[in-house]
Amino acid sequence: MSDLFSAEWMSKFKEVWNSEPELSDELSKLGFNSVIGYGFVDEDKPTGYIKVENGSVTDAGPYAGEELNWDLRATNDQWGKFIAKDIGMTGLGLAFTTGKLKFKVGDYGAMVKDPRMATPFVKSFNVMGRV
């Protein structure tokens, strides 16, 4: 998965995110706006990012210093496992509590306590599998 979070990958992620009503439409209902970074635990900064405005991704690409609301990190192998199958809320919770998914920025606990946010969050990992 050497191209994970590359410019091309992030562009495709944007396209798939925006075409998934369970993600973009649900976040639109919440008026969700955020800048989300994705990367690897052993790196200083994220590799890629997306900008979400009113539920839809309006910009995506290589991370270039954007101020992040969320910064998600895992190992390359772990990202592969997240992407390979629908992980579900339990799987993501376990990944977080065991340190396989790290939030360098953002409050995982607050997000999962709100089902309106938790469901789209899980869906975003499922969408990654379609990139």
VEXFIFI-909513 format. One line per field, with one value per atom (N, C-alpha, C, CB): residue number from 0; x, y, z; atom name. Coordinates in nm, 3 decimals. Glycine has a CB too. Example, Ala and Ser with C-alpha at 12.3 -4.5 7.8 and 13.67 -1.06 7.14 Angstrom:
k (0	0	0	0	1	1	1	1)
xx (1.319	1.230	1.320	1.131	1.285	1.367	1.290	1.408)
yy (-0.569	-0.450	-0.330	-0.447	-0.225	-0.106	0.003	-0.060)
zz (0.780	0.780	0.780	0.905	0.708	0.714	0.787	0.572)
a (N	CA	C	CB	N	CA	C	CB)
***
This chain:
k (0	0	0	0	1	1	1	1	2	2	2	2	3	3	3	3	4	4	4	4	5	5	5	5	6	6	6	6	7	7	7	7	8	8	8	8	9	9	9	9	10	10	10	10	11	11	11	11	12	12	12	12	13	13	13	13	14	14	14	14	15	15	15	15	16	16	16	16	17	17	17	17	18	18	18	18	19	19	19	19	20	20	20	20	21	21	21	21	22	22	22	22	23	23	23	23	24	24	24	24	25	25	25	25	26	26	26	26	27	27	27	27	28	28	28	28	29	29	29	29	30	30	30	30	31	31	31	31	32	32	32	32	33	33	33	33	34	34	34	34	35	35	35	35	36	36	36	36	37	37	37	37	38	38	38	38	39	39	39	39	40	40	40	40	41	41	41	41	42	42	42	42	43	43	43	43	44	44	44	44	45	45	45	45	46	46	46	46	47	47	47	47	48	48	48	48	49	49	49	49	50	50	50	50	51	51	51	51	52	52	52	52	53	53	53	53	54	54	54	54	55	55	55	55	56	56	56	56	57	57	57	57	58	58	58	58	59	59	59	59	60	60	60	60	61	61	61	61	62	62	62	62	63	63	63	63	64	64	64	64	65	65	65	65	66	66	66	66	67	67	67	67	68	68	68	68	69	69	69	69	70	70	70	70	71	71	71	71	72	72	72	72	73	73	73	73	74	74	74	74	75	75	75	75	76	76	76	76	77	77	77	77	78	78	78	78	79	79	79	79	80	80	80	80	81	81	81	81	82	82	82	82	83	83	83	83	84	84	84	84	85	85	85	85	86	86	86	86	87	87	87	87	88	88	88	88	89	89	89	89	90	90	90	90	91	91	91	91	92	92	92	92	93	93	93	93	94	94	94	94	95	95	95	95	96	96	96	96	97	97	97	97	98	98	98	98	99	99	99	99	100	100	100	100	101	101	101	101	102	102	102	102	103	103	103	103	104	104	104	104	105	105	105	105	106	106	106	106	107	107	107	107	108	108	108	108	109	109	109	109	110	110	110	110	111	111	111	111	112	112	112	112	113	113	113	113	114	114	114	114	115	115	115	115	116	116	116	116	117	117	117	117	118	118	118	118	119	119	119	119	120	120	120	120	121	121	121	121	122	122	122	122	123	123	123	123	124	124	124	124	125	125	125	125	126	126	126	126	127	127	127	127	128	128	128	128	129	129	129	129	130	130	130	130)
xx (0.081	0.000	0.086	-0.092	0.186	0.278	0.210	0.396	0.098	0.032	-0.075	-0.030	-0.090	-0.188	-0.165	-0.183	-0.269	-0.269	-0.189	-0.214	-0.152	-0.086	-0.188	-0.026	-0.143	-0.233	-0.345	-0.154	-0.308	-0.407	-0.505	-0.338	-0.453	-0.538	-0.635	-0.451	-0.585	-0.670	-0.778	-0.584	-0.745	-0.843	-0.955	-0.776	-0.919	-1.018	-1.101	-0.949	-1.036	-1.106	-1.213	-1.006	-1.178	-1.273	-1.394	-1.204	-1.367	-1.473	-1.566	-1.413	-1.507	-1.588	-1.664	-1.498	-1.600	-1.666	-1.791	-1.568	-1.775	-1.885	-1.998	-1.835	-1.968	-2.072	-2.141	-2.011	-2.102	-2.159	-2.258	-2.047	-2.390	-2.489	-2.485	-2.625	-2.452	-2.446	-2.333	-2.430	-2.246	-2.136	-2.161	-2.002	-2.160	-2.171	-2.307	-2.147	-2.414	-2.547	-2.569	-2.656	-2.525	-2.543	-2.462	-2.502	-2.340	-2.258	-2.312	-2.112	-2.372	-2.433	-2.546	-2.484	-2.627	-2.736	-2.684	-2.813	-2.559	-2.498	-2.423	-2.404	-2.414	-2.334	-2.187	-2.386	-2.140	-2.003	-1.899	-1.988	-1.806	-1.692	-1.566	-1.705	-1.465	-1.344	-1.230	-1.371	-1.110	-0.991	-0.929	-0.888	-0.915	-0.873	-0.745	-0.984	-0.644	-0.519	-0.513	-0.401	-0.445	-0.426	-0.278	-0.512	-0.224	-0.083	-0.040	-0.001	0.090	0.154	0.217	0.260	0.211	0.254	0.400	0.231	0.484	0.627	0.670	0.704	0.574	0.607	0.565	0.538	0.635	0.610	0.478	0.722	0.439	0.316	0.234	0.350	0.106	0.024	0.073	-0.123	0.033	0.069	-0.032	0.079	-0.160	-0.267	-0.369	-0.333	-0.457	-0.563	-0.686	-0.514	-0.798	-0.920	-0.980	-1.022	-1.046	-1.121	-1.268	-1.079	-1.345	-1.487	-1.566	-1.525	-1.655	-1.743	-1.887	-1.708	-1.963	-2.103	-2.120	-2.185	-2.030	-2.038	-1.967	-2.177	-1.938	-1.872	-1.725	-1.943	-1.643	-1.501	-1.485	-1.415	-1.429	-1.410	-1.266	-1.455	-1.174	-1.033	-0.968	-0.962	-0.875	-0.805	-0.670	-0.887	-0.570	-0.439	-0.330	-0.408	-0.207	-0.095	-0.104	0.039	-0.071	-0.073	0.037	-0.056	-0.001	0.094	0.084	0.071	0.064	0.063	-0.073	0.152	-0.179	-0.313	-0.338	-0.420	-0.415	-0.452	-0.557	-0.506	-0.530	-0.614	-0.709	-0.528	-0.829	-0.922	-0.905	-1.067	-0.859	-0.838	-0.709	-0.959	-0.634	-0.511	-0.506	-0.381	-0.539	-0.547	-0.421	-0.671	-0.366	-0.242	-0.251	-0.123	-0.184	-0.169	-0.046	-0.299	-0.006	0.101	0.046	0.165	0.132	0.089	0.012	0.211	0.062	-0.007	-0.145	0.077	-0.154	-0.282	-0.382	-0.262	-0.337	-0.427	-0.480	-0.356	-0.393	-0.435	-0.545	-0.318	-0.535	-0.639	-0.769	-0.592	-0.759	-0.880	-0.951	-0.845	-0.875	-0.930	-0.981	-0.825	-0.921	-0.953	-1.093	-0.853	-1.149	-1.281	-1.358	-1.269	-1.489	-1.572	-1.542	-1.726	-1.478	-1.426	-1.532	-1.317	-1.628	-1.733	-1.687	-1.785	-1.783	-1.753	-1.674	-1.882	-1.706	-1.633	-1.487	-1.698	-1.464	-1.327	-1.247	-1.328	-1.310	-1.241	-1.214	-1.322	-1.311	-1.292	-1.177	-1.419	-1.169	-1.060	-0.927	-1.086	-0.926	-0.803	-0.755	-0.826	-0.849	-0.812	-0.759	-0.933	-0.830	-0.789	-0.658	-0.898	-0.627	-0.501	-0.387	-0.520	-0.416	-0.313	-0.282	-0.189	-0.364	-0.342	-0.392	-0.410	-0.483	-0.530	-0.505	-0.682	-0.429	-0.394	-0.455	-0.242	-0.499	-0.551	-0.450	-0.694	-0.369	-0.273	-0.346	-0.162	-0.456	-0.543	-0.686	-0.517	-0.773	-0.913	-0.947	-0.945	-1.072	-1.119	-1.204	-1.200	-1.141	-1.209	-1.327	-1.111	-1.304	-1.408	-1.533	-1.356	-1.518	-1.634	-1.708	-1.591	-1.633	-1.694	-1.777	-1.585	-1.725	-1.797	-1.917	-1.705	-1.921	-2.037	-2.157	-2.001	-2.136	-2.244	-2.271	-2.207	-2.379	-2.407	-2.420	-2.534	-2.460	-2.470	-2.332	-2.535	-2.228	-2.091	-2.024	-2.008	-2.052	-1.984	-2.014	-2.024	-2.139	-2.175	-2.104	-2.327	-2.104	-2.028	-1.877	-2.054	-1.825	-1.682	-1.648	-1.643	-1.726	-1.704	-1.720	-1.803	-1.819	-1.844	-1.723	-1.971	-1.654	-1.538	-1.429	-1.480	-1.415	-1.317	-1.365	-1.294	-1.495	-1.548	-1.529	-1.697	-1.545	-1.524	-1.379	-1.564	-1.286	-1.144	-1.119	-1.057	-1.193	-1.178	-1.223	-1.256	-1.294	-1.341	-1.252	-1.482	-1.146	-1.055	-0.965	-0.970)
yy (-0.119	0.000	0.126	0.000	0.127	0.240	0.369	0.212	0.361	0.483	0.532	0.459	0.466	0.506	0.651	0.412	0.732	0.874	0.961	0.892	0.906	0.986	1.084	0.894	1.177	1.274	1.203	1.367	1.103	1.029	0.955	0.930	0.890	0.816	0.911	0.742	1.025	1.121	1.177	1.235	1.200	1.249	1.146	1.280	1.021	0.914	0.901	0.779	0.915	0.910	1.019	0.926	1.139	1.250	1.212	1.377	1.156	1.118	1.013	1.064	0.911	0.804	0.855	0.683	0.936	0.995	1.070	1.091	1.158	1.244	1.167	1.350	1.047	0.966	0.870	0.887	0.874	0.785	0.861	0.721	0.846	0.922	0.896	0.890	0.775	0.746	0.821	0.595	0.878	0.957	1.106	0.913	1.147	1.290	1.348	1.314	1.278	1.330	1.336	1.243	1.232	1.231	1.342	1.096	1.363	1.471	1.608	1.456	1.617	1.743	1.781	1.731	1.685	1.711	1.772	1.582	1.739	1.790	1.921	1.687	1.961	2.079	2.057	2.200	1.934	1.894	1.960	1.742	2.029	2.091	2.049	2.247	2.007	1.960	1.944	1.827	1.951	1.919	1.796	2.041	1.690	1.561	1.516	1.455	1.487	1.434	1.284	1.501	1.216	1.071	1.042	0.997	0.953	0.923	0.803	1.040	0.800	0.684	0.723	0.624	0.632	0.662	0.704	0.543	0.658	0.686	0.813	0.568	0.891	1.014	1.136	1.014	1.247	1.370	1.437	1.466	1.421	1.487	1.389	1.614	1.419	1.330	1.328	1.374	1.227	1.213	1.284	1.065	1.264	1.324	1.390	1.220	1.467	1.532	1.553	1.666	1.573	1.615	1.733	1.497	1.818	1.928	1.897	2.069	1.889	1.858	1.984	1.740	2.019	2.134	2.088	2.250	2.106	2.065	1.920	2.159	1.834	1.691	1.641	1.654	1.729	1.687	1.728	1.749	1.644	1.676	1.777	1.547	1.893	1.999	2.008	2.133	1.950	1.951	1.827	2.082	1.771	1.652	1.646	1.523	1.597	1.584	1.563	1.705	1.584	1.571	1.677	1.582	1.639	1.733	1.837	1.658	1.965	2.074	2.178	2.141	2.130	2.221	2.277	2.333	2.225	2.272	2.250	2.198	2.341	2.324	2.214	2.458	2.114	1.994	1.997	1.870	1.944	1.916	1.772	1.942	1.688	1.545	1.503	1.458	1.416	1.361	1.215	1.439	1.127	0.984	0.915	0.924	0.829	0.759	0.610	0.822	0.533	0.389	0.345	0.309	0.222	0.168	0.136	0.041	0.122	0.084	-0.047	0.072	-0.145	-0.274	-0.259	-0.372	-0.177	-0.160	-0.087	-0.082	0.016	0.080	-0.024	0.196	-0.113	-0.218	-0.304	-0.305	-0.335	-0.416	-0.337	-0.461	-0.208	-0.125	-0.119	0.016	-0.107	-0.087	-0.217	-0.025	-0.328	-0.457	-0.508	-0.559	-0.465	-0.517	-0.407	-0.644	-0.423	-0.330	-0.353	-0.351	-0.255	-0.274	-0.260	-0.176	-0.174	-0.156	-0.078	-0.289	-0.035	0.047	-0.031	0.098	-0.156	-0.237	-0.251	-0.375	-0.280	-0.294	-0.166	-0.338	-0.053	0.075	0.108	0.187	0.078	0.101	0.019	0.067	-0.106	-0.193	-0.143	-0.337	-0.099	-0.045	0.078	-0.009	0.162	0.282	0.244	0.376	0.158	0.124	0.045	0.043	-0.026	-0.101	-0.022	-0.232	0.100	0.186	0.161	0.170	0.080	0.054	0.168	-0.076	0.248	0.370	0.483	0.360	0.581	0.692	0.821	0.706	0.903	1.036	1.136	1.061	1.192	1.295	1.425	1.316	1.447	1.562	1.509	1.677	1.557	1.516	1.433	1.438	1.435	1.366	1.245	1.463	1.131	1.006	0.979	0.888	0.995	0.964	1.046	0.987	1.176	1.263	1.225	1.411	1.190	1.157	1.028	1.141	0.925	0.798	0.801	0.687	0.897	0.910	0.970	0.995	1.026	1.085	0.995	1.230	0.916	0.823	0.891	0.747	1.018	1.091	1.108	1.228	1.110	1.122	0.986	1.210	0.897	0.767	0.685	0.688	0.684	0.605	0.653	0.609	0.784	0.829	0.805	0.976	0.815	0.788	0.647	0.810	0.551	0.412	0.399	0.317	0.465	0.459	0.512	0.538	0.612	0.667	0.561	0.788	0.471	0.361	0.262	0.288	0.237	0.147	0.207	0.119	0.339	0.408	0.396	0.556	0.400	0.383	0.254	0.386	0.153	0.022	0.022	-0.081	0.124	0.133	0.221	0.185	0.277	0.363	0.277	0.454)
zz (0.000	0.000	0.000	0.119	-0.079	-0.079	-0.124	-0.169	-0.195	-0.241	-0.144	-0.376	-0.030	0.069	0.111	0.192	0.101	0.136	0.038	0.275	-0.076	-0.181	-0.239	-0.294	-0.322	-0.385	-0.462	-0.479	-0.539	-0.618	-0.527	-0.712	-0.423	-0.330	-0.260	-0.226	-0.214	-0.142	-0.235	-0.084	-0.361	-0.457	-0.476	-0.592	-0.488	-0.502	-0.375	-0.535	-0.258	-0.130	-0.125	-0.011	-0.169	-0.176	-0.261	-0.234	-0.377	-0.471	-0.409	-0.602	-0.348	-0.290	-0.167	-0.251	-0.083	0.035	-0.010	0.110	-0.108	-0.151	-0.219	-0.245	-0.269	-0.334	-0.236	-0.449	-0.110	-0.008	0.079	0.079	0.054	0.130	0.281	0.078	0.321	0.465	0.534	0.488	0.457	0.511	0.486	0.449	0.362	0.331	0.371	0.183	0.342	0.375	0.527	0.310	0.596	0.742	0.808	0.800	0.761	0.817	0.777	0.772	0.661	0.618	0.713	0.473	0.754	0.849	0.979	0.878	1.015	1.137	1.115	1.195	0.988	0.956	0.987	1.033	0.963	1.000	0.911	0.994	0.973	0.906	0.981	0.900	0.908	0.975	0.875	1.048	0.927	0.848	0.916	0.840	0.839	0.893	0.826	0.875	0.907	0.857	0.876	0.926	0.785	0.789	0.770	0.681	0.850	0.833	0.914	0.871	0.938	0.999	1.133	0.904	1.228	1.364	1.374	1.452	1.287	1.298	1.224	1.245	1.176	1.103	1.183	0.965	1.161	1.235	1.197	1.213	1.073	1.027	0.944	0.944	0.925	0.842	0.698	0.847	0.626	0.485	0.396	0.446	0.425	0.346	0.436	0.259	0.374	0.451	0.363	0.509	0.430	0.362	0.438	0.353	0.364	0.423	0.398	0.362	0.506	0.497	0.530	0.594	0.439	0.459	0.441	0.362	0.548	0.549	0.502	0.460	0.549	0.523	0.400	0.512	0.304	0.180	0.181	0.058	0.121	0.108	-0.006	0.083	0.028	-0.072	-0.118	-0.016	-0.042	-0.080	-0.020	-0.032	-0.094	-0.048	-0.117	-0.076	-0.046	-0.108	-0.006	-0.189	-0.046	0.046	0.155	-0.030	0.275	0.388	0.368	0.523	0.383	0.363	0.474	0.227	0.597	0.710	0.748	0.683	0.690	0.726	0.875	0.642	0.936	1.076	1.084	1.138	1.166	1.172	1.292	1.178	1.269	1.377	1.425	1.333	1.334	1.361	1.291	1.312	1.356	1.297	1.337	1.345	1.245	1.270	1.221	1.204	1.307	1.272	1.304	1.346	1.223	1.244	1.164	1.200	1.184	1.102	0.964	1.167	0.866	0.731	0.735	0.637	0.809	0.819	0.881	0.901	0.984	1.052	0.962	1.183	0.889	0.794	0.696	0.718	0.651	0.558	0.616	0.521	0.744	0.810	0.822	0.949	0.856	0.866	0.732	0.913	0.626	0.492	0.430	0.401	0.468	0.405	0.437	0.447	0.549	0.587	0.660	0.676	0.662	0.738	0.886	0.707	0.947	1.081	1.191	1.106	1.174	1.273	1.395	1.316	1.475	1.592	1.696	1.655	1.716	1.814	1.774	1.829	1.647	1.597	1.610	1.453	1.579	1.593	1.740	1.529	1.825	1.968	2.021	2.045	1.981	2.022	1.967	1.975	1.843	1.783	1.860	1.634	1.901	1.977	2.116	1.991	2.187	2.325	2.329	2.393	2.222	2.219	2.155	2.144	2.113	2.055	1.909	2.132	1.842	1.699	1.612	1.658	1.666	1.601	1.699	1.559	1.655	1.742	1.689	1.754	1.780	1.749	1.801	1.810	1.712	1.754	1.781	1.647	1.711	1.731	1.723	1.625	1.811	1.810	1.933	1.684	1.968	2.088	2.050	2.178	2.046	2.009	2.102	2.011	2.232	2.331	2.310	2.469	2.289	2.269	2.140	2.264	2.037	1.908	1.919	1.800	1.981	1.986	2.079	2.027	2.169	2.257	2.187	2.378	2.069	1.990	1.871	1.945	1.875	1.766	1.630	1.795	1.629	1.502	1.438	1.523	1.519	1.469	1.454	1.563	1.546	1.547	1.421	1.671	1.379	1.262	1.135	1.241	1.106	0.989	1.003	0.965	1.126	1.146	1.102	1.293	1.146	1.106	0.955	1.179	0.900	0.755	0.677	0.718	0.733	0.661	0.642	0.738	0.737	0.720	0.615	0.855	0.610	0.508	0.369	0.534	0.358	0.231	0.186	0.243	0.280	0.245	0.169	0.371	0.206	0.141	-0.004	0.216	-0.047	-0.186	-0.272	-0.190	-0.213	-0.290	-0.375	-0.196)
a (N	CA	C	CB	N	CA	C	CB	N	CA	C	CB	N	CA	C	CB	N	CA	C	CB	N	CA	C	CB	N	CA	C	CB	N	CA	C	CB	N	CA	C	CB	N	CA	C	CB	N	CA	C	CB	N	CA	C	CB	N	CA	C	CB	N	CA	C	CB	N	CA	C	CB	N	CA	C	CB	N	CA	C	CB	N	CA	C	CB	N	CA	C	CB	N	CA	C	CB	N	CA	C	CB	N	CA	C	CB	N	CA	C	CB	N	CA	C	CB	N	CA	C	CB	N	CA	C	CB	N	CA	C	CB	N	CA	C	CB	N	CA	C	CB	N	CA	C	CB	N	CA	C	CB	N	CA	C	CB	N	CA	C	CB	N	CA	C	CB	N	CA	C	CB	N	CA	C	CB	N	CA	C	CB	N	CA	C	CB	N	CA	C	CB	N	CA	C	CB	N	CA	C	CB	N	CA	C	CB	N	CA	C	CB	N	CA	C	CB	N	CA	C	CB	N	CA	C	CB	N	CA	C	CB	N	CA	C	CB	N	CA	C	CB	N	CA	C	CB	N	CA	C	CB	N	CA	C	CB	N	CA	C	CB	N	CA	C	CB	N	CA	C	CB	N	CA	C	CB	N	CA	C	CB	N	CA	C	CB	N	CA	C	CB	N	CA	C	CB	N	CA	C	CB	N	CA	C	CB	N	CA	C	CB	N	CA	C	CB	N	CA	C	CB	N	CA	C	CB	N	CA	C	CB	N	CA	C	CB	N	CA	C	CB	N	CA	C	CB	N	CA	C	CB	N	CA	C	CB	N	CA	C	CB	N	CA	C	CB	N	CA	C	CB	N	CA	C	CB	N	CA	C	CB	N	CA	C	CB	N	CA	C	CB	N	CA	C	CB	N	CA	C	CB	N	CA	C	CB	N	CA	C	CB	N	CA	C	CB	N	CA	C	CB	N	CA	C	CB	N	CA	C	CB	N	CA	C	CB	N	CA	C	CB	N	CA	C	CB	N	CA	C	CB	N	CA	C	CB	N	CA	C	CB	N	CA	C	CB	N	CA	C	CB	N	CA	C	CB	N	CA	C	CB	N	CA	C	CB	N	CA	C	CB	N	CA	C	CB	N	CA	C	CB	N	CA	C	CB	N	CA	C	CB	N	CA	C	CB	N	CA	C	CB	N	CA	C	CB	N	CA	C	CB	N	CA	C	CB	N	CA	C	CB	N	CA	C	CB	N	CA	C	CB	N	CA	C	CB	N	CA	C	CB	N	CA	C	CB	N	CA	C	CB	N	CA	C	CB	N	CA	C	CB	N	CA	C	CB	N	CA	C	CB	N	CA	C	CB	N	CA	C	CB	N	CA	C	CB	N	CA	C	CB	N	CA	C	CB	N	CA	C	CB	N	CA	C	CB	N	CA	C	CB	N	CA	C	CB	N	CA	C	CB	N	CA	C	CB	N	CA	C	CB)
***
